[in-house]
Amino acid sequence: MTTNSHTCRFWSRENGEAYLFLSPWFTGFFLFLAFPIGYSLYLSLCRWDLISPSPLYVGFQNYHHMLTEDPRFWLSLKVTGLYALGSVPLCIIVALLLALLLNGKFRGIGLFRTIYYLPAVVSGVAVAVLWVGLLNPDFGMINQALRILFGWFNLPEESLPKWLFSQKWALPGLILMSLWGVGPGALVFLAGLQSIPQEPHEAAMIDGAGAGRRFLHITLPLLTPMILFNLIIGIIGSLQVFTQGYVMTGGGPRDATLFFVLYIWQKAFLDFQAGYASALAWVLFCVILVLTLAVLRSSRMWVHYGGEDNG
Amino acid sequence: MKTSSLLQRVMLLLGALVFMTPFLWMVLVSLKPSHSSLIDVNPWSPAQWTSTPLEWDNYARSLTIRPFALYGWNTTKVTLLGILGEVLSSSLIGYAFARLNFVGRGPLFILILSTMMLPAQVTMVPLFILFRTFGWIDTLKPLIVPAFFGSPFAIFLFRQYFMTIPGSLDEAATIDGASRFQIYWRIILPLAKPVLATVAFFSFLGRWNDFMGPLIYLSSESNFTLALGLASFQGQYSTDWNLMMAASLVVMAPCLLFFFLGQRFFVSSIVLSGLRG
């Protein structure tokens, strides 16, 4: 038996075994992915309340309605976009700063890494409930801290943000909350920092470059692959936020936190508009796809892969 | 060599205190008497932990006010069976990609990875209809059964890890007459403990904390998971902060516990896969 033969024929024993090993995936793929994708595409062209016997084909009416007559569609897009615009860059910057701090050798560094990672381990409803408390305008930890700050600057206490109770501050509150989960992103940057060779730094130091210039011209370019990674993961994650909206604000106040996925869920399982919800889901897919591809495409201009080109 | 300045350490310490504050606040609030004012709660003041009597009773109360033990049992079933299914199926599939030559290996692997791109909302309604046809609505099955068909991220992790195990082991076993499945089960899997722990941990986090799945598929309270039970508890007792924080802490506790226990195993893989969490 030759294991490295490149001619593998379809009816060979090895091929048969491989497909046997893969059979769970094939089954799952067709049952839970391929079929639902096709059905969802079809449903997006239908009107259906999930109860009547069969969907009614209406062509592109759902998409037409969405684009021309549904202000909540545009609103939920805007809310989700604003959240992503606020949360993703902030998280990347904080993660980068954190990684710079964590990149050192001294006793107890492991403990610090654990502490910063910890909030990312807990997620979902329990964290949402906790943050409803932390963001409470009266006794929440956030406003307690702000109250001290306001006192220093003689600002009136009434101007403290009302967070989840305020149309203006609800979304910033949730963006602030997302910063608590910055640990995994920081570890990605940390891995990047630790793989940077020392020589360019030393050479630049001899040439008299200060710490700021060295960071800007050596460290930052070498971290661009990690920025790209965190950017894509961040975009995909922030466009699919659901639990915060459902548990903490119910989409309010006055739709100020009507996240796109929350709107899809409401359409499907509150309003029983299965067709419309499916159409919305496909719009989400397209938005994620286009943004991801755009970021990847642009990365050629700003991501530097070390190793090959500095030989 | 890189040395850390005093300033760096001070900033790290301050940041760590900020990151820990929500947890400590939560513990302190969970131990407050009912309807006490929370306006001055400060977890960094030692006096607040010692002066007033701490109501440990809140934990028993919050967990019995609604059937949290039952929610916990349901969540345990969903989580454990889900992990079992995901680990078994994904490792088997990952093994095939790491070790076997077959028609379409490259394209199939890319297909598996690209399925990660698809947001779950696209298949949400059709899956609901599919499981309704099976008669699985308001049962735990929709939350468990799909795990047995492999998950793309786990397949990827297993495949990468298996590739680092020397192929000579497989060849020696083949000469000794072992079948492919025996090689996978007896030789490769026992050597893959770090990746097994990593996949199991991420699978645990995802399943334990899953909210949208239970929200869509479960309707009777006797089938609720902890996430779902906690959400409805919050809707009903939204002014009983001590009870809410106690219940939330209990739901979080296993995640924190497993993270501390398994840290060594998965800190490096977390770096590789920083996305989860």
Contacts between the chains, C-beta under 8 A, distances in Angstrom:
chain1	res1	chain2	res2	distance
A	1	B	174	7.1
A	3	B	101	7.5
A	3	B	167	7.2
A	3	B	170	7.9
A	3	B	171	7.0
A	5	B	101	7.3
A	6	B	101	7.8
A	8	B	101	4.2
A	8	B	102	6.1
A	8	B	103	6.4
A	9	B	103	7.8
A	10	B	103	5.1
A	14	B	100	5.7
A	14	B	101	5.7
A	14	B	102	6.6
A	15	B	101	7.6
A	15	B	102	4.7
A	15	B	103	5.9
A	17	B	96	7.9
A	17	B	100	6.4
A	17	B	180	5.1
A	18	B	96	4.8
A	18	B	100	4.0
A	18	B	101	7.5
A	18	B	102	3.6
A	18	B	105	7.7
A	19	B	102	6.7
A	21	B	92	5.3
A	21	B	93	6.4
A	21	B	95	6.5
A	21	B	96	3.8
A	21	B	100	7.0
A	21	B	180	7.6
A	21	B	184	7.8
A	22	B	93	5.8
A	22	B	96	5.4
A	22	B	108	7.5
A	24	B	89	4.5
A	24	B	92	6.8
A	24	B	93	6.6
A	24	B	148	6.5
A	24	B	149	5.0
A	24	B	150	5.6
A	25	B	89	7.3
A	25	B	93	4.9
A	25	B	112	7.1
A	25	B	149	6.3
A	25	B	150	4.5
A	25	B	155	7.4
A	27	B	149	5.8
A	28	B	89	7.9
A	28	B	146	6.6
A	28	B	148	7.7
A	28	B	149	2.4
A	28	B	150	6.0
A	29	B	115	7.6
A	29	B	149	7.6
A	31	B	130	7.6
A	31	B	149	7.5
A	32	B	123	7.2
A	32	B	127	6.6
A	32	B	130	7.8
A	32	B	146	5.3
A	32	B	149	6.6
A	33	B	115	6.2
A	33	B	118	7.6
A	33	B	123	6.6
A	35	B	126	7.2
A	35	B	130	7.5
A	36	B	122	7.6
A	36	B	123	3.8
A	36	B	126	3.6
A	36	B	127	5.4
A	36	B	130	6.8
A	37	B	118	7.4
A	37	B	122	6.5
A	37	B	123	6.3
A	37	B	126	7.8
A	39	B	126	4.0
A	39	B	129	7.4
A	40	B	122	5.4
A	40	B	123	6.1
A	40	B	125	6.4
A	40	B	126	5.0
A	43	B	125	6.2
A	43	B	126	6.9
A	50	B	125	7.9
A	50	B	128	7.8
A	50	B	129	7.4
A	98	B	15	6.9
A	101	B	8	5.7
A	101	B	11	5.7
A	101	B	12	4.9
A	101	B	15	7.0
A	102	B	12	7.0
A	103	B	2	7.0
A	104	B	2	6.2
A	104	B	3	7.3
A	104	B	4	3.3
A	104	B	8	6.1
A	104	B	9	7.9
A	105	B	1	7.5
A	105	B	2	6.5
A	105	B	3	7.6
A	105	B	4	7.0
A	106	B	4	5.3
A	106	B	9	6.8
A	112	B	12	5.4
A	112	B	16	5.7
A	113	B	267	7.4
A	114	B	260	7.8
A	114	B	263	6.5
A	115	B	16	4.7
A	115	B	19	5.8
A	115	B	20	6.2
A	116	B	15	7.3
A	116	B	16	6.8
A	116	B	19	5.8
A	117	B	259	7.8
A	117	B	270	7.2
A	117	B	277	7.8
A	118	B	19	7.2
A	118	B	23	7.6
A	118	B	256	7.0
A	118	B	259	7.1
A	119	B	19	6.4
A	119	B	22	7.4
A	120	B	277	3.4
A	121	B	205	6.7
A	121	B	255	5.1
A	121	B	256	6.3
A	121	B	259	4.5
A	121	B	277	6.4
A	122	B	209	7.7
A	122	B	252	4.4
A	122	B	255	5.1
A	122	B	256	6.6
A	123	B	205	7.1
A	123	B	209	4.9
A	123	B	277	6.7
A	124	B	209	3.4
A	124	B	210	7.2
A	124	B	211	5.2
A	124	B	227	5.4
A	125	B	209	7.4
A	125	B	211	5.4
A	125	B	226	8.0
A	125	B	227	4.5
A	125	B	228	7.8
A	125	B	230	4.8
A	125	B	231	5.0
A	125	B	234	7.6
A	125	B	248	7.8
A	125	B	251	7.3
A	126	B	209	7.6
A	126	B	227	7.7
A	126	B	230	6.2
A	126	B	248	4.2
A	126	B	249	7.6
A	126	B	251	4.4
A	126	B	252	4.7
A	127	B	248	7.9
A	127	B	252	7.6
A	129	B	230	6.4
A	129	B	234	5.1
A	129	B	244	5.7
A	129	B	245	7.7
A	129	B	247	8.0
A	129	B	248	4.7
A	130	B	22	6.1
A	130	B	26	5.5
A	130	B	245	7.1
A	130	B	248	5.6
A	131	B	22	7.7
A	132	B	234	7.3
A	132	B	238	7.9
A	133	B	25	7.6
A	133	B	26	7.5
A	133	B	29	6.7
A	133	B	241	6.0
A	133	B	244	7.4
A	133	B	245	6.6
A	134	B	22	5.7
A	134	B	25	6.9
A	136	B	38	7.9
A	138	B	38	7.8
A	138	B	39	6.3
A	139	B	37	7.4
A	139	B	38	3.8
A	139	B	39	4.7
A	139	B	41	6.4
A	141	B	21	6.1
A	141	B	22	6.6
A	141	B	25	5.1
A	141	B	41	8.0
A	144	B	41	7.8
A	144	B	42	7.2
A	180	B	19	7.1
A	180	B	22	6.9
A	181	B	277	6.6
A	183	B	277	7.1
A	184	B	270	6.6
A	184	B	274	4.2
A	184	B	275	6.7
A	184	B	276	6.9
A	184	B	277	4.8
A	185	B	274	6.1
A	187	B	267	8.0
A	187	B	270	6.0
A	187	B	271	5.0
A	187	B	274	5.3
A	188	B	271	6.6
A	188	B	274	3.8
A	190	B	271	7.2
A	191	B	271	4.4
A	191	B	272	7.8
A	191	B	274	7.9
A	229	B	274	7.5
A	230	B	274	7.5
A	233	B	274	7.4
A	233	B	275	4.4
A	236	B	117	8.0
A	236	B	119	8.0
A	237	B	275	7.8
A	239	B	119	7.8
A	240	B	119	5.7
A	240	B	120	7.7
A	240	B	121	7.4
A	242	B	211	7.5
A	242	B	212	5.8
A	243	B	211	5.0
A	243	B	212	7.4
A	246	B	211	7.5
A	246	B	215	7.5
A	246	B	231	7.5
A	247	B	211	7.7
A	247	B	231	5.3
A	247	B	234	6.6
A	261	B	119	7.9
A	261	B	121	5.7
A	264	B	121	5.1
A	264	B	124	7.5
A	265	B	121	7.9
A	265	B	124	7.9
A	265	B	212	7.4
A	265	B	215	7.9
A	268	B	124	6.7
A	268	B	125	5.4
A	268	B	128	7.7
A	269	B	216	6.5
A	274	B	125	5.0
A	274	B	129	7.8
A	277	B	124	7.7
A	277	B	125	5.7
A	278	B	122	7.7
A	278	B	125	5.4
A	278	B	126	7.8
A	280	B	121	7.9
A	281	B	119	7.0
A	281	B	121	4.2
A	281	B	122	4.5
A	281	B	124	6.7
A	281	B	125	7.5
A	282	B	122	6.5
A	284	B	119	5.5
A	284	B	121	5.9
A	284	B	122	7.5
A	285	B	118	6.6
A	285	B	119	5.7
A	285	B	122	5.4
A	288	B	117	7.3
A	288	B	119	6.1
A	289	B	117	7.0
A	292	B	117	7.3
